[in-house]
Amino acid sequence: MTQPTTAQYYTDLPAAELIAQIDRLKQEKNAVILAHNYQIPEIQDLADFTGDSLGLSVEASKTDADLIVFCGVHFMAESAKILSPGKMVLLPHLGAGCSLADSITPESLDDWKQDYPDHTVVTYVNSTAEVKAESDICCTSANAVSVVRSLDNDKVLFTPDRNLGRWVAEQVPEKEVVIYDGACPTHDVLRAASVERTRDEFPEAVIIAHPECRQDVVEIAHEVCSTTGMLKAVEKYPDAKSFIIATENGMLHQLKARFPHQEFMAADGCIGCRLHCPYMKMTGLQDVYFSLLEQRFAIELDDEVIEGARRSLERMMAVPRDD
Ligand code: CIZ
């Protein structure tokens, strides 16, 4: 088969025309476009739904769309496929991976489980479908505490994010939580000293941090929550003028759009230059256009993997969210 070249995937259509073409293709193919809160503004504005990875996958499963275009990273599109196995799910940019999800493989999870045969495996949704299938239950940043608390077993293996795992363990001290050594490099790079520097400029600001941040950051935050939780957290402070946001900088776009009268700053004090996930920023309008035009790149998963991963996700969905 002839490999397509990059040139074949380039069009000089201006942005407004690309958006019109995307809209036309979307109607023609009965597609729904999902954008994670960390995507670039143009993609968030174009999407039918914006949100966190699980919320988006659930929304898409409720639609009668034949095609789901997931503007996010690979594991997110996999979650959409797991919840909608009968629909075609497309990831517009094949390079959009996730360092955290890649930090654990089914083999490394299996090795780890051998050392802790009596523990229940709780896996953050930022993981591959194969790893989810090898786990007992999944969790998101919005329900991790409730999921761990809900378990009958007092012995838990938490994977793959060590920061989220530590945060959960602190809140559920009655359980023994053994934590895998993975992290999201975008969140893990942030230190409390950078947040403090931002706060020096805005001393009244409310600090909202994602639980994938390190302990020193979480300790100085007023609120610790998922990206969906951040939108709800802001509502709790109607009189606050400014907020310092410790998560990937794409979240600022959602917050500014929903709360135009309040001010939102990236916690790294450099307009989000460190809180920037290169994978989340790979998808552009051209990728979405070609994705719809040529139905690429379709997520393919073995039935067995879908079944195992779906079981772990459904067990989790039976537990109420924390936010
Ligand atoms: O799973 C997600 O959507 C991520 C990466 C974060 C969040 O809190 O929404």
py3Dmol code that shows the C-alpha trace and the ligand (Angstrom):
import py3Dmol

protein = """\
ATOM      1  CA  MET A   1       0.000   0.000   0.000  1.00  0.00           C
ATOM      2  CA  THR A   2       1.294   3.470  -0.832  1.00  0.00           C
ATOM      3  CA  GLN A   3       1.903   5.413   2.349  1.00  0.00           C
ATOM      4  CA  PRO A   4       0.200   8.835   2.313  1.00  0.00           C
ATOM      5  CA  THR A   5       2.626  11.758   2.516  1.00  0.00           C
ATOM      6  CA  THR A   6       2.130  14.771   4.734  1.00  0.00           C
ATOM      7  CA  ALA A   7       1.473  16.834   1.601  1.00  0.00           C
ATOM      8  CA  GLN A   8      -1.672  14.818   0.906  1.00  0.00           C
ATOM      9  CA  TYR A   9      -2.963  15.926   4.283  1.00  0.00           C
ATOM     10  CA  TYR A  10      -2.546  19.627   3.748  1.00  0.00           C
ATOM     11  CA  THR A  11      -5.106  22.058   2.430  1.00  0.00           C
ATOM     12  CA  ASP A  12      -4.747  25.801   2.109  1.00  0.00           C
ATOM     13  CA  LEU A  13      -8.439  26.369   2.802  1.00  0.00           C
ATOM     14  CA  PRO A  14      -8.788  29.331   5.191  1.00  0.00           C
ATOM     15  CA  ALA A  15     -10.032  28.568   8.724  1.00  0.00           C
ATOM     16  CA  ALA A  16     -13.594  29.808   8.094  1.00  0.00           C
ATOM     17  CA  GLU A  17     -13.915  27.587   5.028  1.00  0.00           C
ATOM     18  CA  LEU A  18     -12.423  24.589   6.870  1.00  0.00           C
ATOM     19  CA  ILE A  19     -14.994  25.043   9.626  1.00  0.00           C
ATOM     20  CA  ALA A  20     -17.787  25.184   7.026  1.00  0.00           C
ATOM     21  CA  GLN A  21     -16.473  21.995   5.372  1.00  0.00           C
ATOM     22  CA  ILE A  22     -16.193  20.240   8.735  1.00  0.00           C
ATOM     23  CA  ASP A  23     -19.797  21.176   9.441  1.00  0.00           C
ATOM     24  CA  ARG A  24     -20.926  19.869   6.050  1.00  0.00           C
ATOM     25  CA  LEU A  25     -19.052  16.569   6.485  1.00  0.00           C
ATOM     26  CA  LYS A  26     -20.395  16.221   9.998  1.00  0.00           C
ATOM     27  CA  GLN A  27     -24.012  16.398   8.759  1.00  0.00           C
ATOM     28  CA  GLU A  28     -23.292  14.160   5.770  1.00  0.00           C
ATOM     29  CA  LYS A  29     -21.689  11.433   7.890  1.00  0.00           C
ATOM     30  CA  ASN A  30     -23.931  11.813  10.938  1.00  0.00           C
ATOM     31  CA  ALA A  31     -20.901  12.538  13.122  1.00  0.00           C
ATOM     32  CA  VAL A  32     -20.482  14.065  16.546  1.00  0.00           C
ATOM     33  CA  ILE A  33     -17.333  16.027  17.459  1.00  0.00           C
ATOM     34  CA  LEU A  34     -15.983  15.831  21.003  1.00  0.00           C
ATOM     35  CA  ALA A  35     -13.243  18.104  22.370  1.00  0.00           C
ATOM     36  CA  HIS A  36     -11.437  17.616  25.640  1.00  0.00           C
ATOM     37  CA  ASN A  37     -11.065  20.688  27.881  1.00  0.00           C
ATOM     38  CA  TYR A  38      -7.312  20.715  27.089  1.00  0.00           C
ATOM     39  CA  GLN A  39      -7.718  21.116  23.299  1.00  0.00           C
ATOM     40  CA  ILE A  40      -6.798  24.334  21.450  1.00  0.00           C
ATOM     41  CA  PRO A  41      -9.563  27.017  21.495  1.00  0.00           C
ATOM     42  CA  GLU A  42     -10.530  26.582  17.786  1.00  0.00           C
ATOM     43  CA  ILE A  43     -11.229  22.902  18.387  1.00  0.00           C
ATOM     44  CA  GLN A  44     -13.155  23.486  21.618  1.00  0.00           C
ATOM     45  CA  ASP A  45     -15.302  26.095  19.842  1.00  0.00           C
ATOM     46  CA  LEU A  46     -16.050  23.750  16.965  1.00  0.00           C
ATOM     47  CA  ALA A  47     -17.089  20.755  19.066  1.00  0.00           C
ATOM     48  CA  ASP A  48     -20.601  19.532  19.805  1.00  0.00           C
ATOM     49  CA  PHE A  49     -19.472  18.649  23.332  1.00  0.00           C
ATOM     50  CA  THR A  50     -16.528  19.762  25.472  1.00  0.00           C
ATOM     51  CA  GLY A  51     -15.583  18.180  28.765  1.00  0.00           C
ATOM     52  CA  ASP A  52     -13.531  15.499  30.481  1.00  0.00           C
ATOM     53  CA  SER A  53     -12.725  12.223  28.774  1.00  0.00           C
ATOM     54  CA  LEU A  54     -15.303  10.044  30.463  1.00  0.00           C
ATOM     55  CA  GLY A  55     -18.084  12.639  30.389  1.00  0.00           C
ATOM     56  CA  LEU A  56     -17.520  13.067  26.642  1.00  0.00           C
ATOM     57  CA  SER A  57     -17.533   9.322  25.993  1.00  0.00           C
ATOM     58  CA  VAL A  58     -20.780   8.958  27.917  1.00  0.00           C
ATOM     59  CA  GLU A  59     -22.385  11.892  26.038  1.00  0.00           C
ATOM     60  CA  ALA A  60     -21.354  10.415  22.686  1.00  0.00           C
ATOM     61  CA  SER A  61     -22.749   6.993  23.601  1.00  0.00           C
ATOM     62  CA  LYS A  62     -26.168   8.612  24.167  1.00  0.00           C
ATOM     63  CA  THR A  63     -26.295  10.196  20.703  1.00  0.00           C
ATOM     64  CA  ASP A  64     -27.509   8.471  17.535  1.00  0.00           C
ATOM     65  CA  ALA A  65     -24.336   9.516  15.664  1.00  0.00           C
ATOM     66  CA  ASP A  66     -22.695   6.871  13.457  1.00  0.00           C
ATOM     67  CA  LEU A  67     -19.278   8.474  13.802  1.00  0.00           C
ATOM     68  CA  ILE A  68     -17.507   9.927  16.846  1.00  0.00           C
ATOM     69  CA  VAL A  69     -14.556  12.266  16.215  1.00  0.00           C
ATOM     70  CA  PHE A  70     -12.621  12.509  19.484  1.00  0.00           C
ATOM     71  CA  CYS A  71     -10.346  15.548  19.647  1.00  0.00           C
ATOM     72  CA  GLY A  72      -8.170  14.495  22.531  1.00  0.00           C
ATOM     73  CA  VAL A  73      -5.546  11.815  23.055  1.00  0.00           C
ATOM     74  CA  HIS A  74      -5.516   8.119  22.231  1.00  0.00           C
ATOM     75  CA  PHE A  75      -6.794   6.658  25.517  1.00  0.00           C
ATOM     76  CA  MET A  76      -9.768   9.048  25.424  1.00  0.00           C
ATOM     77  CA  ALA A  77     -10.858   7.882  21.978  1.00  0.00           C
ATOM     78  CA  GLU A  78     -10.469   4.311  23.245  1.00  0.00           C
ATOM     79  CA  SER A  79     -12.858   5.072  26.124  1.00  0.00           C
ATOM     80  CA  ALA A  80     -15.408   6.345  23.590  1.00  0.00           C
ATOM     81  CA  LYS A  81     -14.997   3.121  21.577  1.00  0.00           C
ATOM     82  CA  ILE A  82     -15.378   0.972  24.706  1.00  0.00           C
ATOM     83  CA  LEU A  83     -18.675   2.694  25.554  1.00  0.00           C
ATOM     84  CA  SER A  84     -19.886   2.778  21.919  1.00  0.00           C
ATOM     85  CA  PRO A  85     -18.449  -0.381  20.315  1.00  0.00           C
ATOM     86  CA  GLY A  86     -20.981  -0.217  17.475  1.00  0.00           C
ATOM     87  CA  LYS A  87     -19.913   3.275  16.362  1.00  0.00           C
ATOM     88  CA  MET A  88     -16.819   4.236  14.415  1.00  0.00           C
ATOM     89  CA  VAL A  89     -14.524   6.328  16.650  1.00  0.00           C
ATOM     90  CA  LEU A  90     -11.876   8.514  15.010  1.00  0.00           C
ATOM     91  CA  LEU A  91      -8.787  10.132  16.550  1.00  0.00           C
ATOM     92  CA  PRO A  92      -7.883  12.974  14.143  1.00  0.00           C
ATOM     93  CA  HIS A  93      -4.150  13.010  14.973  1.00  0.00           C
ATOM     94  CA  LEU A  94      -2.409   9.657  15.344  1.00  0.00           C
ATOM     95  CA  GLY A  95       0.492  11.231  17.250  1.00  0.00           C
ATOM     96  CA  ALA A  96      -1.771  12.346  20.096  1.00  0.00           C
ATOM     97  CA  GLY A  97      -0.640   9.943  22.808  1.00  0.00           C
ATOM     98  CA  CYS A  98      -0.319  10.307  26.586  1.00  0.00           C
ATOM     99  CA  SER A  99       2.901   9.884  28.578  1.00  0.00           C
ATOM    100  CA  LEU A 100       0.963   8.952  31.713  1.00  0.00           C
ATOM    101  CA  ALA A 101      -1.092   6.266  29.950  1.00  0.00           C
ATOM    102  CA  ASP A 102       2.087   4.899  28.367  1.00  0.00           C
ATOM    103  CA  SER A 103       3.843   4.642  31.739  1.00  0.00           C
ATOM    104  CA  ILE A 104       2.047   1.363  32.464  1.00  0.00           C
ATOM    105  CA  THR A 105       1.612  -1.595  30.119  1.00  0.00           C
ATOM    106  CA  PRO A 106      -0.510  -4.734  30.669  1.00  0.00           C
ATOM    107  CA  GLU A 107       2.772  -6.610  31.272  1.00  0.00           C
ATOM    108  CA  SER A 108       4.089  -4.190  33.896  1.00  0.00           C
ATOM    109  CA  LEU A 109       0.688  -4.185  35.613  1.00  0.00           C
ATOM    110  CA  ASP A 110       0.700  -7.969  35.622  1.00  0.00           C
ATOM    111  CA  ASP A 111       4.193  -8.070  37.209  1.00  0.00           C
ATOM    112  CA  TRP A 112       3.112  -5.581  39.862  1.00  0.00           C
ATOM    113  CA  LYS A 113      -0.057  -7.560  40.642  1.00  0.00           C
ATOM    114  CA  GLN A 114       2.052 -10.691  41.309  1.00  0.00           C
ATOM    115  CA  ASP A 115       3.624  -8.866  44.280  1.00  0.00           C
ATOM    116  CA  TYR A 116       0.207  -7.899  45.704  1.00  0.00           C
ATOM    117  CA  PRO A 117      -2.157 -10.804  45.064  1.00  0.00           C
ATOM    118  CA  ASP A 118      -4.678  -9.675  47.730  1.00  0.00           C
ATOM    119  CA  HIS A 119      -5.073  -6.111  46.444  1.00  0.00           C
ATOM    120  CA  THR A 120      -7.841  -4.626  44.299  1.00  0.00           C
ATOM    121  CA  VAL A 121      -6.499  -2.798  41.236  1.00  0.00           C
ATOM    122  CA  VAL A 122      -7.910   0.719  40.740  1.00  0.00           C
ATOM    123  CA  THR A 123      -6.861   2.266  37.419  1.00  0.00           C
ATOM    124  CA  TYR A 124      -7.212   5.920  36.512  1.00  0.00           C
ATOM    125  CA  VAL A 125      -8.996   6.362  33.156  1.00  0.00           C
ATOM    126  CA  ASN A 126      -5.763   7.894  31.792  1.00  0.00           C
ATOM    127  CA  SER A 127      -4.610   4.422  30.772  1.00  0.00           C
ATOM    128  CA  THR A 128      -4.824   2.192  27.730  1.00  0.00           C
ATOM    129  CA  ALA A 129      -7.819  -0.054  27.089  1.00  0.00           C
ATOM    130  CA  GLU A 130      -5.606  -3.136  27.668  1.00  0.00           C
ATOM    131  CA  VAL A 131      -4.592  -1.876  31.114  1.00  0.00           C
ATOM    132  CA  LYS A 132      -8.220  -1.065  31.980  1.00  0.00           C
ATOM    133  CA  ALA A 133      -9.170  -4.604  30.947  1.00  0.00           C
ATOM    134  CA  GLU A 134      -6.568  -6.023  33.386  1.00  0.00           C
ATOM    135  CA  SER A 135      -7.891  -3.882  36.269  1.00  0.00           C
ATOM    136  CA  ASP A 136     -10.698  -4.480  38.776  1.00  0.00           C
ATOM    137  CA  ILE A 137     -12.215  -1.015  38.537  1.00  0.00           C
ATOM    138  CA  CYS A 138     -11.429   2.362  36.940  1.00  0.00           C
ATOM    139  CA  CYS A 139     -11.635   5.841  38.423  1.00  0.00           C
ATOM    140  CA  THR A 140     -11.476   9.403  37.116  1.00  0.00           C
ATOM    141  CA  SER A 141     -10.113  12.458  38.892  1.00  0.00           C
ATOM    142  CA  ALA A 142     -13.770  13.264  39.619  1.00  0.00           C
ATOM    143  CA  ASN A 143     -14.558  10.063  41.527  1.00  0.00           C
ATOM    144  CA  ALA A 144     -11.226   8.509  42.608  1.00  0.00           C
ATOM    145  CA  VAL A 145     -11.842   9.069  46.320  1.00  0.00           C
ATOM    146  CA  SER A 146     -15.383   7.653  46.180  1.00  0.00           C
ATOM    147  CA  VAL A 147     -14.250   4.658  44.101  1.00  0.00           C
ATOM    148  CA  VAL A 148     -11.501   3.691  46.572  1.00  0.00           C
ATOM    149  CA  ARG A 149     -13.828   4.288  49.535  1.00  0.00           C
ATOM    150  CA  SER A 150     -16.533   2.100  47.939  1.00  0.00           C
ATOM    151  CA  LEU A 151     -14.331  -1.005  47.771  1.00  0.00           C
ATOM    152  CA  ASP A 152     -14.936  -3.913  50.159  1.00  0.00           C
ATOM    153  CA  ASN A 153     -11.231  -4.665  50.112  1.00  0.00           C
ATOM    154  CA  ASP A 154      -8.976  -2.523  52.374  1.00  0.00           C
ATOM    155  CA  LYS A 155      -5.938  -3.244  50.197  1.00  0.00           C
ATOM    156  CA  VAL A 156      -5.679  -1.261  46.994  1.00  0.00           C
ATOM    157  CA  LEU A 157      -3.203  -0.969  44.126  1.00  0.00           C
ATOM    158  CA  PHE A 158      -3.591   2.460  42.532  1.00  0.00           C
ATOM    159  CA  THR A 159      -2.296   3.079  39.024  1.00  0.00           C
ATOM    160  CA  PRO A 160      -0.797   4.849  37.111  1.00  0.00           C
ATOM    161  CA  ASP A 161      -0.720   8.418  38.561  1.00  0.00           C
ATOM    162  CA  ARG A 162       1.293   8.751  41.795  1.00  0.00           C
ATOM    163  CA  ASN A 163       0.014  12.279  42.547  1.00  0.00           C
ATOM    164  CA  LEU A 164      -3.650  11.348  42.221  1.00  0.00           C
ATOM    165  CA  GLY A 165      -2.904   8.144  44.170  1.00  0.00           C
ATOM    166  CA  ARG A 166      -1.283  10.073  47.034  1.00  0.00           C
ATOM    167  CA  TRP A 167      -4.186  12.531  47.149  1.00  0.00           C
ATOM    168  CA  VAL A 168      -6.689   9.664  47.328  1.00  0.00           C
ATOM    169  CA  ALA A 169      -4.651   7.795  49.972  1.00  0.00           C
ATOM    170  CA  GLU A 170      -4.623  10.911  52.185  1.00  0.00           C
ATOM    171  CA  GLN A 171      -8.397  11.082  52.084  1.00  0.00           C
ATOM    172  CA  VAL A 172      -9.032   7.406  52.613  1.00  0.00           C
ATOM    173  CA  PRO A 173      -6.528   6.669  55.428  1.00  0.00           C
ATOM    174  CA  GLU A 174      -8.461   3.584  56.499  1.00  0.00           C
ATOM    175  CA  LYS A 175      -7.234   1.740  53.368  1.00  0.00           C
ATOM    176  CA  GLU A 176      -3.745   0.596  52.462  1.00  0.00           C
ATOM    177  CA  VAL A 177      -3.114   2.218  49.053  1.00  0.00           C
ATOM    178  CA  VAL A 178      -0.002   1.067  47.190  1.00  0.00           C
ATOM    179  CA  ILE A 179       0.776   3.572  44.427  1.00  0.00           C
ATOM    180  CA  TYR A 180       2.353   3.053  41.013  1.00  0.00           C
ATOM    181  CA  ASP A 181       5.152   5.435  40.032  1.00  0.00           C
ATOM    182  CA  GLY A 182       3.636   7.204  36.999  1.00  0.00           C
ATOM    183  CA  ALA A 183       2.864  10.894  36.522  1.00  0.00           C
ATOM    184  CA  CYS A 184       1.575  13.366  33.954  1.00  0.00           C
ATOM    185  CA  PRO A 185       4.683  15.423  33.044  1.00  0.00           C
ATOM    186  CA  THR A 186       2.555  18.528  32.390  1.00  0.00           C
ATOM    187  CA  HIS A 187       1.134  18.555  35.929  1.00  0.00           C
ATOM    188  CA  ASP A 188       4.194  17.093  37.639  1.00  0.00           C
ATOM    189  CA  VAL A 189       6.448  19.933  36.468  1.00  0.00           C
ATOM    190  CA  LEU A 190       4.494  22.539  38.448  1.00  0.00           C
ATOM    191  CA  ARG A 191       5.891  23.538  41.853  1.00  0.00           C
ATOM    192  CA  ALA A 192       4.247  25.519  44.674  1.00  0.00           C
ATOM    193  CA  ALA A 193       6.961  28.201  44.279  1.00  0.00           C
ATOM    194  CA  SER A 194       5.684  29.031  40.760  1.00  0.00           C
ATOM    195  CA  VAL A 195       2.088  29.163  41.994  1.00  0.00           C
ATOM    196  CA  GLU A 196       3.190  31.450  44.866  1.00  0.00           C
ATOM    197  CA  ARG A 197       4.870  33.777  42.384  1.00  0.00           C
ATOM    198  CA  THR A 198       1.607  34.020  40.439  1.00  0.00           C
ATOM    199  CA  ARG A 199      -0.233  34.633  43.715  1.00  0.00           C
ATOM    200  CA  ASP A 200       2.122  37.509  44.601  1.00  0.00           C
ATOM    201  CA  GLU A 201       0.565  39.381  41.692  1.00  0.00           C
ATOM    202  CA  PHE A 202      -3.032  38.363  42.545  1.00  0.00           C
ATOM    203  CA  PRO A 203      -3.064  37.868  46.332  1.00  0.00           C
ATOM    204  CA  GLU A 204      -6.871  37.539  46.471  1.00  0.00           C
ATOM    205  CA  ALA A 205      -7.055  34.844  43.797  1.00  0.00           C
ATOM    206  CA  VAL A 206      -8.718  31.490  44.461  1.00  0.00           C
ATOM    207  CA  ILE A 207      -6.328  28.644  43.623  1.00  0.00           C
ATOM    208  CA  ILE A 208      -7.867  25.605  41.911  1.00  0.00           C
ATOM    209  CA  ALA A 209      -5.610  22.604  41.312  1.00  0.00           C
ATOM    210  CA  HIS A 210      -6.021  19.289  39.518  1.00  0.00           C
ATOM    211  CA  PRO A 211      -5.187  16.244  41.686  1.00  0.00           C
ATOM    212  CA  GLU A 212      -2.541  15.208  39.131  1.00  0.00           C
ATOM    213  CA  CYS A 213      -0.454  18.082  40.613  1.00  0.00           C
ATOM    214  CA  ARG A 214       2.258  17.438  43.193  1.00  0.00           C
ATOM    215  CA  GLN A 215       1.547  17.571  46.927  1.00  0.00           C
ATOM    216  CA  ASP A 216       3.104  21.036  47.486  1.00  0.00           C
ATOM    217  CA  VAL A 217       0.712  22.506  44.880  1.00  0.00           C
ATOM    218  CA  VAL A 218      -2.367  20.685  46.155  1.00  0.00           C
ATOM    219  CA  GLU A 219      -1.586  21.863  49.710  1.00  0.00           C
ATOM    220  CA  ILE A 220      -1.856  25.545  48.809  1.00  0.00           C
ATOM    221  CA  ALA A 221      -4.988  25.125  46.651  1.00  0.00           C
ATOM    222  CA  HIS A 222      -8.445  26.215  47.851  1.00  0.00           C
ATOM    223  CA  GLU A 223     -10.090  23.584  45.642  1.00  0.00           C
ATOM    224  CA  VAL A 224      -8.736  20.311  44.239  1.00  0.00           C
ATOM    225  CA  CYS A 225     -10.841  18.817  41.468  1.00  0.00           C
ATOM    226  CA  SER A 226     -11.187  17.399  37.962  1.00  0.00           C
ATOM    227  CA  THR A 227     -11.580  19.709  34.959  1.00  0.00           C
ATOM    228  CA  THR A 228     -15.371  19.322  35.138  1.00  0.00           C
ATOM    229  CA  GLY A 229     -15.140  19.973  38.879  1.00  0.00           C
ATOM    230  CA  MET A 230     -13.269  23.233  38.155  1.00  0.00           C
ATOM    231  CA  LEU A 231     -16.272  24.632  36.295  1.00  0.00           C
ATOM    232  CA  LYS A 232     -18.467  23.855  39.301  1.00  0.00           C
ATOM    233  CA  ALA A 233     -15.857  25.109  41.799  1.00  0.00           C
ATOM    234  CA  VAL A 234     -15.812  28.603  40.238  1.00  0.00           C
ATOM    235  CA  GLU A 235     -19.567  28.865  40.865  1.00  0.00           C
ATOM    236  CA  LYS A 236     -18.845  28.592  44.584  1.00  0.00           C
ATOM    237  CA  TYR A 237     -16.970  31.934  44.477  1.00  0.00           C
ATOM    238  CA  PRO A 238     -19.361  34.404  42.761  1.00  0.00           C
ATOM    239  CA  ASP A 239     -17.552  37.380  44.391  1.00  0.00           C
ATOM    240  CA  ALA A 240     -14.009  36.292  43.529  1.00  0.00           C
ATOM    241  CA  LYS A 241     -12.394  38.418  40.832  1.00  0.00           C
ATOM    242  CA  SER A 242      -9.527  36.103  39.938  1.00  0.00           C
ATOM    243  CA  PHE A 243      -8.596  32.431  39.895  1.00  0.00           C
ATOM    244  CA  ILE A 244      -5.230  30.691  39.538  1.00  0.00           C
ATOM    245  CA  ILE A 245      -5.669  27.445  37.608  1.00  0.00           C
ATOM    246  CA  ALA A 246      -3.241  24.578  38.128  1.00  0.00           C
ATOM    247  CA  THR A 247      -3.930  22.265  35.214  1.00  0.00           C
ATOM    248  CA  GLU A 248      -3.224  22.086  31.477  1.00  0.00           C
ATOM    249  CA  ASN A 249      -3.679  25.574  30.006  1.00  0.00           C
ATOM    250  CA  GLY A 250      -6.491  24.558  27.577  1.00  0.00           C
ATOM    251  CA  MET A 251      -8.821  24.678  30.576  1.00  0.00           C
ATOM    252  CA  LEU A 252      -8.491  28.472  30.681  1.00  0.00           C
ATOM    253  CA  HIS A 253     -10.451  28.754  27.440  1.00  0.00           C
ATOM    254  CA  GLN A 254     -13.473  26.918  28.889  1.00  0.00           C
ATOM    255  CA  LEU A 255     -13.343  28.905  32.113  1.00  0.00           C
ATOM    256  CA  LYS A 256     -13.056  32.266  30.351  1.00  0.00           C
ATOM    257  CA  ALA A 257     -15.929  31.402  28.016  1.00  0.00           C
ATOM    258  CA  ARG A 258     -18.238  30.327  30.847  1.00  0.00           C
ATOM    259  CA  PHE A 259     -17.283  33.053  33.323  1.00  0.00           C
ATOM    260  CA  PRO A 260     -16.496  36.139  31.204  1.00  0.00           C
ATOM    261  CA  HIS A 261     -16.609  38.540  34.170  1.00  0.00           C
ATOM    262  CA  GLN A 262     -13.916  36.782  36.179  1.00  0.00           C
ATOM    263  CA  GLU A 263     -10.197  36.494  35.498  1.00  0.00           C
ATOM    264  CA  PHE A 264      -8.325  33.196  35.093  1.00  0.00           C
ATOM    265  CA  MET A 265      -4.553  32.774  35.178  1.00  0.00           C
ATOM    266  CA  ALA A 266      -2.348  29.772  34.517  1.00  0.00           C
ATOM    267  CA  ALA A 267      -0.650  28.732  37.762  1.00  0.00           C
ATOM    268  CA  ASP A 268       2.843  28.596  36.273  1.00  0.00           C
ATOM    269  CA  GLY A 269       2.947  32.363  35.959  1.00  0.00           C
ATOM    270  CA  CYS A 270       4.032  32.236  32.331  1.00  0.00           C
ATOM    271  CA  ILE A 271       0.681  32.184  30.541  1.00  0.00           C
ATOM    272  CA  GLY A 272       0.610  28.429  30.644  1.00  0.00           C
ATOM    273  CA  CYS A 273       3.888  27.812  28.819  1.00  0.00           C
ATOM    274  CA  ARG A 274       4.812  25.009  31.220  1.00  0.00           C
ATOM    275  CA  LEU A 275       1.254  23.796  31.786  1.00  0.00           C
ATOM    276  CA  HIS A 276       1.120  22.815  28.134  1.00  0.00           C
ATOM    277  CA  CYS A 277       0.616  19.226  26.983  1.00  0.00           C
ATOM    278  CA  PRO A 278       2.148  18.888  23.497  1.00  0.00           C
ATOM    279  CA  TYR A 279      -0.083  15.900  22.712  1.00  0.00           C
ATOM    280  CA  MET A 280      -3.262  17.756  23.588  1.00  0.00           C
ATOM    281  CA  LYS A 281      -2.253  20.572  21.283  1.00  0.00           C
ATOM    282  CA  MET A 282      -1.538  18.407  18.210  1.00  0.00           C
ATOM    283  CA  THR A 283      -5.057  18.380  16.797  1.00  0.00           C
ATOM    284  CA  GLY A 284      -5.889  21.282  14.486  1.00  0.00           C
ATOM    285  CA  LEU A 285      -8.757  22.131  12.140  1.00  0.00           C
ATOM    286  CA  GLN A 286      -6.995  20.399   9.246  1.00  0.00           C
ATOM    287  CA  ASP A 287      -6.770  17.146  11.217  1.00  0.00           C
ATOM    288  CA  VAL A 288     -10.485  17.228  11.990  1.00  0.00           C
ATOM    289  CA  TYR A 289     -11.304  17.983   8.356  1.00  0.00           C
ATOM    290  CA  PHE A 290      -9.236  15.086   6.984  1.00  0.00           C
ATOM    291  CA  SER A 291     -10.428  12.823   9.766  1.00  0.00           C
ATOM    292  CA  LEU A 292     -14.047  13.329   8.665  1.00  0.00           C
ATOM    293  CA  LEU A 293     -13.231  13.310   4.954  1.00  0.00           C
ATOM    294  CA  GLU A 294     -11.269  10.050   4.981  1.00  0.00           C
ATOM    295  CA  GLN A 295     -12.550   8.428   8.197  1.00  0.00           C
ATOM    296  CA  ARG A 296      -9.155   8.329   9.807  1.00  0.00           C
ATOM    297  CA  PHE A 297      -7.783   7.241  12.261  1.00  0.00           C
ATOM    298  CA  ALA A 298     -10.280   4.605  13.362  1.00  0.00           C
ATOM    299  CA  ILE A 299      -9.830   3.089  16.829  1.00  0.00           C
ATOM    300  CA  GLU A 300      -9.722  -0.706  16.655  1.00  0.00           C
ATOM    301  CA  LEU A 301      -9.867  -2.822  19.812  1.00  0.00           C
ATOM    302  CA  ASP A 302     -10.218  -6.592  20.331  1.00  0.00           C
ATOM    303  CA  ASP A 303     -13.646  -7.663  21.566  1.00  0.00           C
ATOM    304  CA  GLU A 304     -12.018  -9.214  24.635  1.00  0.00           C
ATOM    305  CA  VAL A 305     -10.281  -5.933  25.517  1.00  0.00           C
ATOM    306  CA  ILE A 306     -13.519  -3.985  25.018  1.00  0.00           C
ATOM    307  CA  GLU A 307     -15.366  -6.399  27.268  1.00  0.00           C
ATOM    308  CA  GLY A 308     -12.746  -6.272  30.066  1.00  0.00           C
ATOM    309  CA  ALA A 309     -12.274  -2.504  29.917  1.00  0.00           C
ATOM    310  CA  ARG A 310     -16.022  -1.915  29.807  1.00  0.00           C
ATOM    311  CA  ARG A 311     -16.480  -4.042  32.925  1.00  0.00           C
ATOM    312  CA  SER A 312     -13.922  -1.879  34.809  1.00  0.00           C
ATOM    313  CA  LEU A 313     -15.546   1.339  33.544  1.00  0.00           C
ATOM    314  CA  GLU A 314     -19.089   0.188  34.357  1.00  0.00           C
ATOM    315  CA  ARG A 315     -18.099  -0.798  37.905  1.00  0.00           C
ATOM    316  CA  MET A 316     -16.730   2.718  38.290  1.00  0.00           C
ATOM    317  CA  MET A 317     -19.816   4.381  36.796  1.00  0.00           C
ATOM    318  CA  ALA A 318     -21.974   2.735  39.439  1.00  0.00           C
ATOM    319  CA  VAL A 319     -20.113   4.873  42.039  1.00  0.00           C
ATOM    320  CA  PRO A 320     -21.218   8.551  42.310  1.00  0.00           C
ATOM    321  CA  ARG A 321     -18.703  11.271  41.310  1.00  0.00           C
ATOM    322  CA  ASP A 322     -16.969  13.361  44.014  1.00  0.00           C
ATOM    323  CA  ASP A 323     -17.663  16.674  42.204  1.00  0.00           C
TER     324      ASP A 323
END
"""
ligand_1 = """\
9
CIZ
O -9.777 12.282 32.056
C -9.745 13.490 31.814
O -10.578 14.027 31.147
C -8.591 14.278 32.295
C -7.326 14.009 31.651
C -8.672 15.190 33.253
C -9.884 15.728 33.872
O -9.875 15.971 35.077
O -10.866 16.011 33.189
"""
view = py3Dmol.view(width=600, height=400)
view.addModel(protein, "pdb")
view.setStyle({"model": 0}, {"cartoon": {"style": "trace"}})
view.addModel(ligand_1, "xyz")
view.setStyle({"model": 1}, {"stick": {}})
view.zoomTo()
view.show()
